[in-house]
Amino acid sequence: MSRDELRIFSWIAAAVFALVAGLWRPHRLHWTALGSVLLFAALNAGAGIYVLNHFSDSRWSTGGEPPLSVPSFSGTPVVGQFLEPLDSALNGVVGGVNEFLAFKQALPVALDFLAASGWALLAAFPLAIVAASISYAEARRRAADFAKYRATVDLLQEELEEVKRQISEGNSAR
C-alpha cells in the first residue's frame, strides 16, 4: 500500500465499522461512535509504527535526496588489491548514511500517522464521557421502569389475594 492508500484505509475501516456496528446495534450508537474513533486511532498508530519499522521502503521517500553510492577503489591499477578493506569500510559507512537518510524521509510520514492517532484519542476522551453519561442515564431509566413494573406487580398480587379471599369467603358462606 502506498502512503495515501494507507491513510485512506484507516478512514474507510473506521467508517465501515461504524456503519456495520450501527446497523447491528442501533440503540448503542454512542458506543459505536467511540469504537470507530478508537479503531481509527489504533489503525493510524499501527501505520505509524509500520512506517518506522520499514523506514527503508521506497514508499516513504519524498524523492528529495537520492541514496549515496560508494566509489570502488579495488579496481585501481597496481594498489587495488590493497584497497579492498577500504571498500568494505566505505560500503558500511555509506550504508549507514543511506539508512539514516531513509529514516529521515520516513519520519515525517510516521509522525503524520501518529499525530492523526493522537488527535483521534483526544477526540475519543470527550466522546467516552458522553457515551458513559448516556449509558448511565439509560441504566437509571431502566431501573426506574423496573421499579414501576415491580410496584404494579406487587399491587396486582395484593388485588389477586383479595379476590382469592373474597371467593373463599363466598364459598364458605354457602
CYANA upper distance limits for C-alpha pairs under 8 A (distance plus 0.5 A):
  1 MET  CA      5 GLU  CA      6.20
  1 MET  CA      6 LEU  CA      6.47
  2 SER  CA      6 LEU  CA      6.59
  2 SER  CA     59 ARG  CA      6.59
  3 ARG  CA      7 ARG  CA      6.79
  3 ARG  CA     59 ARG  CA      7.22
  3 ARG  CA     60 TRP  CA      7.38
  3 ARG  CA    109 VAL  CA      8.32
  4 ASP  CA      8 ILE  CA      6.62
  5 GLU  CA      9 PHE  CA      6.40
  6 LEU  CA     10 SER  CA      7.13
  6 LEU  CA     47 ALA  CA      7.73
  7 ARG  CA     11 TRP  CA      7.47
  7 ARG  CA     44 ASN  CA      8.14
  7 ARG  CA    113 PHE  CA      8.17
  8 ILE  CA     12 ILE  CA      6.68
  9 PHE  CA     13 ALA  CA      6.41
 10 SER  CA     14 ALA  CA      6.69
 10 SER  CA     40 PHE  CA      6.26
 10 SER  CA     43 LEU  CA      6.22
 10 SER  CA     44 ASN  CA      6.97
 11 TRP  CA     15 ALA  CA      6.65
 11 TRP  CA     40 PHE  CA      7.14
 12 ILE  CA     16 VAL  CA      6.50
 13 ALA  CA     17 PHE  CA      6.59
 13 ALA  CA     40 PHE  CA      8.05
 14 ALA  CA     18 ALA  CA      6.65
 14 ALA  CA     36 SER  CA      5.47
 14 ALA  CA     37 VAL  CA      7.44
 14 ALA  CA     39 LEU  CA      6.53
 14 ALA  CA     40 PHE  CA      5.92
 15 ALA  CA     19 LEU  CA      6.63
 15 ALA  CA     36 SER  CA      7.52
 16 VAL  CA     20 VAL  CA      6.53
 17 PHE  CA     21 ALA  CA      6.33
 17 PHE  CA     36 SER  CA      6.68
 18 ALA  CA     22 GLY  CA      6.15
 18 ALA  CA     32 THR  CA      6.36
 18 ALA  CA     33 ALA  CA      6.83
 18 ALA  CA     35 GLY  CA      8.18
 18 ALA  CA     36 SER  CA      6.02
 19 LEU  CA     23 LEU  CA      6.65
 20 VAL  CA     24 TRP  CA      6.56
 21 ALA  CA     25 ARG  CA      6.38
 21 ALA  CA     26 PRO  CA      8.18
 21 ALA  CA     32 THR  CA      6.64
 22 GLY  CA     26 PRO  CA      5.49
 22 GLY  CA     28 ARG  CA      7.90
 22 GLY  CA     29 LEU  CA      6.31
 22 GLY  CA     32 THR  CA      6.72
 25 ARG  CA     29 LEU  CA      7.65
 28 ARG  CA     32 THR  CA      6.86
 29 LEU  CA     33 ALA  CA      6.53
 30 HIS  CA     34 LEU  CA      6.86
 30 HIS  CA    127 LEU  CA      8.40
 30 HIS  CA    130 VAL  CA      8.18
 30 HIS  CA    131 ALA  CA      5.63
 30 HIS  CA    134 ILE  CA      8.24
 31 TRP  CA     35 GLY  CA      6.52
 31 TRP  CA    128 ALA  CA      8.43
 31 TRP  CA    131 ALA  CA      6.50
 32 THR  CA     36 SER  CA      6.63
 33 ALA  CA     37 VAL  CA      6.77
 33 ALA  CA    127 LEU  CA      8.44
 34 LEU  CA     38 LEU  CA      6.70
 34 LEU  CA    124 ALA  CA      6.68
 34 LEU  CA    127 LEU  CA      6.64
 34 LEU  CA    128 ALA  CA      6.82
 34 LEU  CA    131 ALA  CA      8.05
 35 GLY  CA     39 LEU  CA      6.50
 36 SER  CA     40 PHE  CA      6.59
 37 VAL  CA     41 ALA  CA      6.75
 37 VAL  CA    120 ALA  CA      6.56
 37 VAL  CA    121 LEU  CA      7.98
 37 VAL  CA    123 ALA  CA      8.23
 37 VAL  CA    124 ALA  CA      6.73
 38 LEU  CA     42 ALA  CA      6.61
 38 LEU  CA    120 ALA  CA      7.47
 38 LEU  CA    121 LEU  CA      7.21
 38 LEU  CA    124 ALA  CA      7.24
 39 LEU  CA     43 LEU  CA      6.57
 40 PHE  CA     44 ASN  CA      6.68
 40 PHE  CA    117 SER  CA      7.52
 40 PHE  CA    120 ALA  CA      7.45
 41 ALA  CA     45 ALA  CA      6.61
 41 ALA  CA    116 ALA  CA      7.54
 41 ALA  CA    117 SER  CA      4.58
 41 ALA  CA    118 GLY  CA      7.43
 41 ALA  CA    119 TRP  CA      8.44
 41 ALA  CA    120 ALA  CA      5.81
 41 ALA  CA    121 LEU  CA      6.68
 42 ALA  CA     46 GLY  CA      6.52
 42 ALA  CA    117 SER  CA      7.23
 43 LEU  CA     47 ALA  CA      6.58
 43 LEU  CA    117 SER  CA      8.25
 44 ASN  CA     48 GLY  CA      6.64
 44 ASN  CA    113 PHE  CA      5.54
 44 ASN  CA    114 LEU  CA      6.67
 44 ASN  CA    116 ALA  CA      6.99
 44 ASN  CA    117 SER  CA      5.69
 45 ALA  CA     49 ILE  CA      6.71
 45 ALA  CA    113 PHE  CA      6.76
 45 ALA  CA    114 LEU  CA      5.72
 45 ALA  CA    117 SER  CA      6.04
 46 GLY  CA     50 TYR  CA      6.50
 47 ALA  CA     51 VAL  CA      6.64
 47 ALA  CA    110 ALA  CA      7.81
 47 ALA  CA    113 PHE  CA      6.87
 47 ALA  CA    114 LEU  CA      8.49
 48 GLY  CA     52 LEU  CA      6.82
 48 GLY  CA    109 VAL  CA      7.93
 48 GLY  CA    110 ALA  CA      4.73
 48 GLY  CA    111 LEU  CA      7.15
 48 GLY  CA    112 ASP  CA      8.11
 48 GLY  CA    113 PHE  CA      5.49
 48 GLY  CA    114 LEU  CA      6.01
 49 ILE  CA     53 ASN  CA      6.60
 49 ILE  CA    110 ALA  CA      7.47
 50 TYR  CA     54 HIS  CA      6.60
 51 VAL  CA     55 PHE  CA      6.06
 51 VAL  CA     60 TRP  CA      7.98
 51 VAL  CA    106 ALA  CA      7.18
 51 VAL  CA    107 LEU  CA      8.45
 51 VAL  CA    109 VAL  CA      7.87
 51 VAL  CA    110 ALA  CA      6.12
 52 LEU  CA    103 PHE  CA      8.04
 52 LEU  CA    106 ALA  CA      7.38
 52 LEU  CA    107 LEU  CA      7.44
 52 LEU  CA    110 ALA  CA      6.80
 55 PHE  CA     60 TRP  CA      7.47
 55 PHE  CA    102 ALA  CA      6.52
 55 PHE  CA    103 PHE  CA      5.80
 55 PHE  CA    105 GLN  CA      8.49
 55 PHE  CA    106 ALA  CA      5.92
 55 PHE  CA    107 LEU  CA      8.32
 56 SER  CA     60 TRP  CA      8.40
 56 SER  CA     99 GLU  CA      7.05
 56 SER  CA    102 ALA  CA      5.79
 56 SER  CA    103 PHE  CA      7.26
 56 SER  CA    106 ALA  CA      8.33
 57 ASP  CA     61 SER  CA      8.18
 57 ASP  CA    102 ALA  CA      8.35
 60 TRP  CA    105 GLN  CA      7.03
 60 TRP  CA    106 ALA  CA      5.51
 60 TRP  CA    109 VAL  CA      7.19
 61 SER  CA    102 ALA  CA      7.31
 61 SER  CA    105 GLN  CA      5.73
 61 SER  CA    106 ALA  CA      6.71
 62 THR  CA    105 GLN  CA      7.10
 65 GLU  CA    101 LEU  CA      8.24
 67 PRO  CA     98 ASN  CA      6.13
 67 PRO  CA    101 LEU  CA      8.11
 68 LEU  CA     94 VAL  CA      7.07
 68 LEU  CA     97 VAL  CA      8.33
 68 LEU  CA     98 ASN  CA      6.82
 69 SER  CA     94 VAL  CA      7.54
 70 VAL  CA     87 ASP  CA      8.44
 70 VAL  CA     90 LEU  CA      7.24
 70 VAL  CA     91 ASN  CA      6.77
 70 VAL  CA     94 VAL  CA      7.29
 71 PRO  CA     87 ASP  CA      8.45
 72 SER  CA     87 ASP  CA      6.64
 73 PHE  CA     80 GLY  CA      6.49
 73 PHE  CA     83 LEU  CA      6.35
 73 PHE  CA     84 GLU  CA      7.36
 73 PHE  CA     86 LEU  CA      8.06
 73 PHE  CA     87 ASP  CA      6.69
 74 SER  CA     79 VAL  CA      8.26
 74 SER  CA     80 GLY  CA      4.56
 74 SER  CA     81 GLN  CA      6.20
 74 SER  CA     82 PHE  CA      7.96
 74 SER  CA     83 LEU  CA      5.93
 74 SER  CA     84 GLU  CA      5.59
 74 SER  CA     87 ASP  CA      7.36
 75 GLY  CA     80 GLY  CA      5.73
 75 GLY  CA     81 GLN  CA      8.30
 76 THR  CA     80 GLY  CA      4.89
 79 VAL  CA     83 LEU  CA      7.13
 80 GLY  CA     84 GLU  CA      7.22
 83 LEU  CA     87 ASP  CA      6.95
 84 GLU  CA     88 SER  CA      7.05
 85 PRO  CA     89 ALA  CA      6.74
 86 LEU  CA     90 LEU  CA      6.54
 87 ASP  CA     91 ASN  CA      6.56
 88 SER  CA     92 GLY  CA      6.77
 89 ALA  CA     93 VAL  CA      6.84
 90 LEU  CA     94 VAL  CA      6.45
 91 ASN  CA     95 GLY  CA      6.33
 92 GLY  CA     96 GLY  CA      6.72
 93 VAL  CA     97 VAL  CA      6.78
 94 VAL  CA     98 ASN  CA      6.53
 95 GLY  CA     99 GLU  CA      6.67
 96 GLY  CA    100 PHE  CA      6.71
 97 VAL  CA    101 LEU  CA      6.68
 98 ASN  CA    102 ALA  CA      6.63
 99 GLU  CA    103 PHE  CA      6.63
100 PHE  CA    104 LYS  CA      6.53
101 LEU  CA    105 GLN  CA      6.72
102 ALA  CA    106 ALA  CA      6.63
103 PHE  CA    107 LEU  CA      6.37
104 LYS  CA    108 PRO  CA      8.12
105 GLN  CA    109 VAL  CA      8.15
106 ALA  CA    110 ALA  CA      6.78
107 LEU  CA    111 LEU  CA      6.54
108 PRO  CA    112 ASP  CA      6.63
109 VAL  CA    113 PHE  CA      7.11
110 ALA  CA    114 LEU  CA      6.68
111 LEU  CA    115 ALA  CA      6.30
112 ASP  CA    116 ALA  CA      6.73
113 PHE  CA    117 SER  CA      6.76
114 LEU  CA    118 GLY  CA      6.65
115 ALA  CA    119 TRP  CA      6.69
116 ALA  CA    120 ALA  CA      6.68
117 SER  CA    121 LEU  CA      6.73
118 GLY  CA    122 LEU  CA      6.63
119 TRP  CA    123 ALA  CA      6.68
120 ALA  CA    124 ALA  CA      6.53
121 LEU  CA    125 PHE  CA      6.97
122 LEU  CA    126 PRO  CA      8.24
123 ALA  CA    127 LEU  CA      7.00
124 ALA  CA    128 ALA  CA      6.35
125 PHE  CA    129 ILE  CA      7.02
126 PRO  CA    130 VAL  CA      6.73
127 LEU  CA    131 ALA  CA      6.59
128 ALA  CA    132 ALA  CA      6.52
129 ILE  CA    133 SER  CA      6.59
130 VAL  CA    134 ILE  CA      6.66
131 ALA  CA    135 SER  CA      6.66
132 ALA  CA    136 TYR  CA      6.53
133 SER  CA    137 ALA  CA      6.66
134 ILE  CA    138 GLU  CA      6.66
135 SER  CA    139 ALA  CA      6.59
136 TYR  CA    140 ARG  CA      6.72
137 ALA  CA    141 ARG  CA      6.68
138 GLU  CA    142 ARG  CA      6.63
139 ALA  CA    143 ALA  CA      6.62
140 ARG  CA    144 ALA  CA      6.64
141 ARG  CA    145 ASP  CA      6.62
142 ARG  CA    146 PHE  CA      6.54
143 ALA  CA    147 ALA  CA      6.64
144 ALA  CA    148 LYS  CA      6.68
145 ASP  CA    149 TYR  CA      6.63
146 PHE  CA    150 ARG  CA      6.44
147 ALA  CA    151 ALA  CA      6.62
148 LYS  CA    152 THR  CA      6.78
149 TYR  CA    153 VAL  CA      6.66
150 ARG  CA    154 ASP  CA      6.65
151 ALA  CA    155 LEU  CA      6.66
152 THR  CA    156 LEU  CA      6.62
153 VAL  CA    157 GLN  CA      6.57
154 ASP  CA    158 GLU  CA      6.79
155 LEU  CA    159 GLU  CA      6.78
156 LEU  CA    160 LEU  CA      6.53
157 GLN  CA    161 GLU  CA      6.68
158 GLU  CA    162 GLU  CA      6.71
159 GLU  CA    163 VAL  CA      6.67
160 LEU  CA    164 LYS  CA      6.64
161 GLU  CA    165 ARG  CA      6.69
162 GLU  CA    166 GLN  CA      6.73
163 VAL  CA    167 ILE  CA      6.63
164 LYS  CA    168 SER  CA      6.60
165 ARG  CA    169 GLU  CA      6.49
166 GLN  CA    170 GLY  CA      6.54
167 ILE  CA    171 ASN  CA      6.68
168 SER  CA    172 SER  CA      6.65
169 GLU  CA    173 ALA  CA      6.64
170 GLY  CA    174 ARG  CA      7.39
